[in-house]
Amino acid sequence: MALTMTPSAFAVPPPPPKPSDQDIENSKADRDSKATKVGELTSQLADAESKLVDLQATVELKLEDANKALVDLQTARDVADQARADAAAARQEADAATAAIRKVREDIDDFAAASFRQGSTVGSMTAYFGAKSPKDLLDRAGLLNAVSSAPLDALERMQRARVEQANKDSRARAALNLANEKQTAAQNAKRVADQATAVAEQARRDQAGEASQLEAFRARTEQELADAQAKVGGLESQLQRYQQWLAAKQREDEERAKAAAAAAAAQRPSGGGGAKPSRPAPGRPPVTGGSASIVIARALSQLGVPYAWGGGNANGPTRGIRDGGVADSFGDYAKIGFDCSGLMIYAFAGVGIRLPHYSGYQATSGRRVPLSQMAPGDMLFWATRGRIHHVAMYIGNGQMVEAPYSGSRVRISPVRYGGLVPYATRML
């Protein structure tokens, strides 16, 4: 029995809407315009972020200046305290010498008064009475002479002592004046550093605001670009669906012709030759893959700890301190954490190495090696205009651990080569 093919057996749905070439061209032009705008904004944002990085480096430099000023101020205070103690001791010794001289003078005055009343050396006449022989008389005269000269000798010794103590007191006061001058200079340097830090931080905030606005504008433009791309894709998809419908229509016509020929020959139509099974695509190969260890482990153990300016010592994170500016605005004085140099102090304390709380001093605490030879556990430093303002620890594979800046936390990040000094400091 012959199989009769009806038209419905090969029916295809109605044709989808076909976008015009002009519609597609217009949507592509709009997409390209948005893409150009995104590129321009990306370039502007890169410039803004570059400026932001420079300003952040400046802020770090000013913060480290404040750190240095704080260390120097404490040193000056210690020196001034010692100078005050020395001056007080010298003053006390000078006062004691003066009192001793006053006592000797009083004794001499008493001696002189008694001599005047006797008309000769004190007790001289009464001493001569009762002498039993000329020799006894001479002995008594020598004794009286010795007694009368002793106060004068004591006075001379006391006067020399007073001169020595006065000189010592003068030197101590000069040292105290110098120490006070250095302390005042250190206090002024700390105040200037704090003011400069506040100015730099305000500039960084302004730049961060500009970068944030650019980022928001770029995000909106990227969304517009995505919409434009979707529109182009939608029109192209419509065109593709129309072309697929057209191809299906052509296949329908071919199948109708074949069916008609088969019916006319009273033969069963041959199969349409199903689609060949696709060859499975080959699968992607699976992705395969001492002392320095102690200091690195100690640093990494603090990941996520808040940044706190002035925070951190050999025992771990500590409360930050006030700087009168940037750090205070982030509330660092109320946080328990580390600043960049404080994290290094804690890390190297694990192997018995003591570091000062200032990155500029830490840079000279060990042996310098070229960056091409840096090894895990070495300290890396960043500088602006030749002055160091940040420190981090290299941990290998192009990575470092650091306490970056106020508002951040201890983290691992790729080594930043912008502003990096051309050497690493090796302590181990």
C-alpha positions in Angstrom: 0.0 0.0 0.0 1.5 3.3 -1.0 1.9 6.0 1.6 0.2 9.2 0.8 2.0 12.4 2.1 -0.2 15.3 3.1 1.1 18.9 3.1 0.7 19.0 6.9 3.4 16.4 7.2 6.0 19.0 6.1 4.4 22.2 7.4 6.7 24.8 9.0 5.5 27.7 11.2 4.8 31.1 9.8 7.9 33.2 9.0 9.4 35.3 11.9 9.9 39.0 11.4 12.9 39.8 9.3 14.9 42.9 10.4 16.1 45.1 7.7 19.8 45.6 6.9 19.5 49.2 7.9 18.1 48.3 11.3 21.1 46.0 12.0 23.6 48.6 10.7 22.0 51.3 13.0 22.2 49.0 16.1 25.8 48.1 15.3 26.7 51.8 15.0 25.1 52.5 18.3 26.9 49.6 19.9 30.3 50.7 18.5 29.7 54.3 19.8 29.0 52.9 23.3 32.1 50.7 23.1 34.2 53.7 22.1 32.8 55.6 25.1 33.5 52.7 27.4 37.1 52.7 26.1 37.5 56.4 26.7 36.1 56.1 30.2 38.3 53.2 30.9 41.3 55.2 29.9 40.2 58.1 32.1 39.6 55.8 35.0 43.1 54.3 34.5 44.5 57.8 34.7 42.5 58.6 37.8 43.5 55.3 39.5 47.1 56.0 38.6 46.8 59.4 40.3 45.1 57.7 43.2 48.0 55.2 43.6 50.4 58.1 43.5 48.4 60.0 46.1 48.1 56.9 48.2 51.9 56.6 48.1 52.1 60.2 49.2 49.7 59.5 52.1 51.8 56.5 53.1 55.0 58.6 52.9 53.4 61.3 55.2 52.2 58.6 57.6 55.7 57.2 57.8 57.0 60.7 58.3 54.6 60.9 61.2 55.9 57.5 62.5 59.5 58.7 62.3 58.6 62.0 64.0 56.9 60.0 66.8 59.9 57.7 67.3 62.2 60.8 67.3 60.0 62.6 69.6 60.0 59.8 72.1 63.8 59.6 71.9 64.0 63.4 72.5 61.7 63.1 75.5 63.9 60.3 76.9 67.1 62.4 76.4 65.3 65.4 78.0 64.2 63.4 81.0 67.7 62.2 81.6 69.1 65.7 81.2 66.6 67.0 83.7 67.6 64.3 86.1 71.3 65.1 85.6 70.7 68.8 86.1 68.7 68.2 89.3 71.5 66.0 90.7 74.2 68.6 89.7 72.1 71.4 91.3 71.7 69.3 94.5 75.5 68.7 94.6 76.2 72.4 94.0 73.8 73.4 96.8 75.4 70.9 99.2 78.9 72.4 98.4 77.5 75.9 99.0 76.1 74.8 102.3 79.3 73.2 103.4 81.2 76.4 102.5 78.7 78.4 104.5 79.3 76.2 107.5 83.1 76.5 107.2 82.8 80.3 106.9 80.7 80.4 110.1 83.4 78.4 111.9 86.1 80.8 110.7 84.0 83.7 111.8 83.6 82.2 115.3 87.4 81.5 115.4 88.2 85.1 114.3 85.7 86.6 116.8 87.2 84.6 119.7 90.8 85.6 118.6 89.7 89.2 118.6 88.3 88.9 122.1 91.6 87.3 123.3 93.7 89.7 121.3 95.6 86.8 119.6 95.0 83.3 118.4 92.1 81.7 120.2 93.1 80.6 123.7 96.7 81.4 123.1 97.5 83.1 126.4 95.7 80.5 128.5 97.4 77.8 126.6 100.8 79.2 127.4 100.0 79.3 131.1 101.0 76.1 132.9 103.8 75.2 130.5 106.4 73.3 132.4 109.4 73.9 130.3 110.5 75.8 127.2 110.0 72.7 125.0 106.5 72.3 126.3 105.8 76.0 125.5 107.1 75.5 121.9 104.9 72.4 121.4 101.8 74.3 122.5 102.6 77.2 120.2 102.9 74.8 117.2 99.6 73.1 118.1 97.8 76.5 118.2 99.2 77.4 114.8 97.9 74.2 113.3 94.5 74.6 114.8 94.2 78.2 113.5 95.2 77.2 109.9 92.9 74.2 109.6 89.7 76.2 109.0 91.4 78.1 106.3 92.6 74.9 104.5 89.0 73.5 104.8 87.6 76.7 103.3 90.0 76.5 100.3 89.0 72.9 99.7 85.4 73.7 99.9 85.7 76.6 97.5 87.4 74.4 94.9 84.6 71.8 95.3 82.0 74.5 94.9 83.7 75.7 91.6 83.7 72.1 90.3 80.1 71.6 91.3 79.1 74.9 89.7 80.9 73.9 86.5 79.1 70.5 86.5 75.8 72.3 87.2 76.4 74.6 84.2 77.2 71.7 81.9 74.1 69.9 83.0 71.9 72.9 82.4 73.4 73.4 79.0 72.7 69.7 78.2 69.1 70.2 79.5 68.6 73.3 77.3 69.9 71.4 74.2 67.6 68.4 75.0 64.6 70.7 75.5 65.4 72.4 72.1 65.6 68.9 70.4 62.3 67.9 72.1 60.6 71.1 70.9 62.0 70.6 67.4 60.7 67.0 67.4 57.3 68.2 68.6 57.2 70.7 65.8 58.3 68.0 63.3 55.5 65.8 64.5 52.9 68.6 64.1 54.1 69.4 60.6 54.1 65.8 59.6 50.5 65.4 60.9 49.4 68.5 59.0 51.0 67.3 55.8 49.4 63.9 56.3 46.0 65.4 56.6 46.5 67.5 53.4 47.7 64.4 51.5 44.8 62.3 52.7 42.2 65.0 51.7 43.8 65.1 48.2 43.6 61.3 48.1 39.9 61.4 49.1 39.1 64.0 46.5 40.8 61.8 43.8 39.0 58.7 45.2 35.7 60.6 44.8 36.6 61.5 41.2 37.6 57.9 40.4 34.4 56.7 42.0 32.3 59.0 39.8 34.2 57.8 36.8 33.7 54.2 37.8 29.9 54.7 38.2 29.7 56.5 34.8 31.6 53.7 33.2 29.4 51.1 34.8 26.3 52.9 33.4 27.9 53.2 30.0 28.9 49.5 30.1 25.3 48.7 30.8 24.3 50.8 27.8 26.9 48.9 25.8 25.5 45.6 27.0 22.0 46.7 26.0 23.2 47.8 22.6 25.0 44.6 22.1 21.9 42.7 23.2 19.9 44.7 20.7 22.4 43.9 17.9 22.3 40.3 19.0 18.5 40.3 19.1 18.3 41.6 15.5 20.9 39.2 14.3 19.1 36.5 16.2 15.9 37.4 14.4 17.7 37.4 11.1 19.2 34.0 11.9 15.8 32.7 12.8 14.4 34.0 9.6 17.2 32.4 7.7 16.6 29.1 9.5 12.9 29.4 8.7 13.8 30.0 5.1 16.1 27.0 5.0 13.4 24.9 6.7 11.0 26.1 4.0 13.4 25.0 1.3 13.8 21.6 2.9 10.0 21.4 3.1 9.7 22.0 -0.6 12.4 19.4 -1.3 10.6 16.9 0.9 7.4 17.6 -0.9 9.0 17.0 -4.2 10.6 13.7 -3.0 7.2 12.6 -1.6 5.5 13.3 -4.8 8.1 11.4 -6.8 7.8 8.5 -4.4 4.1 8.4 -4.6 4.1 8.5 -8.3 6.5 5.6 -8.5 4.4 3.7 -5.9 7.5 3.2 -3.8 8.0 3.8 -0.1 10.0 6.9 0.3 13.5 6.5 1.6 14.5 8.0 4.8 15.6 11.5 4.8 18.9 10.5 6.1 18.9 11.5 9.7 21.5 13.7 10.9 24.8 12.1 11.5 25.6 11.8 15.1 28.1 14.4 16.0 31.5 13.2 17.0 32.1 14.0 20.6 34.6 16.8 21.0 37.7 15.7 22.7 37.7 16.6 26.3 40.0 19.2 27.7 42.9 17.8 29.6 42.5 18.2 33.3 44.4 21.1 34.9 47.3 19.8 36.8 49.0 21.3 38.6 63.7 27.5 58.6 63.6 31.0 59.8 62.0 32.5 56.7 59.1 30.0 57.1 58.6 31.2 60.7 58.5 34.9 59.9 56.2 34.3 56.9 53.9 32.1 59.0 53.7 34.7 61.7 52.8 37.4 59.2 50.2 35.2 57.4 48.7 34.3 60.8 47.4 37.9 61.0 45.5 37.9 57.6 42.3 39.9 58.0 43.5 41.8 61.1 42.5 45.5 60.8 45.0 48.2 59.8 45.7 50.5 62.8 48.3 53.2 62.5 50.9 52.9 65.1 49.6 49.4 66.0 51.5 46.1 66.4 54.5 45.0 68.5 56.5 41.8 69.0 53.5 40.2 70.8 50.9 40.8 68.2 48.3 43.5 67.2 47.8 46.4 69.5 45.5 49.4 69.7 46.4 52.1 67.2 47.4 55.6 68.2 46.1 59.1 67.4 47.8 61.1 64.7 45.5 64.1 64.7 44.6 63.6 61.1 44.1 60.7 58.6 44.4 57.8 61.0 42.0 59.5 63.4 39.4 60.0 60.7 39.4 56.2 60.2 39.2 55.5 63.9 42.6 53.7 64.0 43.1 54.7 67.7 40.0 52.6 68.5 41.1 49.5 66.5 43.3 46.6 67.5 45.7 45.9 64.6 48.9 46.6 62.7 50.4 49.2 60.5 52.9 48.2 57.8 56.0 48.4 60.0 54.2 47.0 63.0 53.4 43.8 61.1 57.1 43.4 60.3 58.0 43.8 64.0 55.6 41.0 64.9 56.8 38.7 62.1 60.5 39.0 62.8 60.1 38.8 66.6 59.4 35.1 66.0 63.1 34.6 65.3 64.3 37.0 67.9 64.9 40.0 65.6 63.8 43.4 67.0 62.9 46.1 64.5 62.1 49.8 65.0 58.5 51.0 64.4 59.4 53.0 61.3 59.8 51.6 57.7 62.6 54.0 56.9 64.7 52.5 59.7 63.7 49.0 58.9 65.0 49.4 55.4 68.6 49.8 56.8 68.2 47.1 59.4 69.5 44.2 57.3 71.5 43.4 54.1 70.3 44.8 50.8 69.9 42.5 47.9 68.8 43.2 44.3 65.1 42.6 43.5 66.2 39.9 41.0 67.5 37.9 44.0 64.7 38.6 46.5 63.6 35.5 48.4 60.7 34.7 50.7 61.0 36.4 54.0 62.7 39.5 52.5 61.2 43.0 53.2 60.2 45.1 50.2 59.9 48.9 50.4 58.2 51.7 48.5 59.5 55.2 48.2 58.3 58.6 46.8 60.9 61.2 45.9 63.5 59.0 47.5 61.8 58.7 50.9 60.5 55.3 52.1 56.8 55.2 53.2 55.7 51.5 53.0 57.0 48.0 53.8 55.7 44.5 53.0 57.1 41.0 53.1 57.8 38.9 50.0 56.4 35.4 50.4 57.2 34.0 46.9 55.5 33.4 43.6 55.2 37.2 43.0 53.1 37.6 46.2 53.6 39.6 49.3 51.8 40.1 52.7 51.2 43.6 53.9 49.1 45.9 56.2 48.2 48.4 53.4 46.5 51.5 54.8 43.8 52.9 57.1 40.5 51.3 56.4 42.0 48.0 55.1 43.2 44.8 56.6 46.3 42.6 56.5 46.2 40.9 53.1 48.1 39.0 50.5 48.6 40.8 47.2 50.7 40.7 44.1 54.0 42.6 44.3 53.5 46.2 43.1 56.5 47.4 41.2 55.3 51.1 40.9 57.4 53.0 43.4 59.3 49.8 44.6 62.8 50.6 45.7 65.4 48.6 43.6 66.4 46.3 46.5 65.0 44.0 49.2 66.2 44.0 52.8 67.2 40.6 54.0 67.3 40.0 57.8 67.9 36.2 57.8 
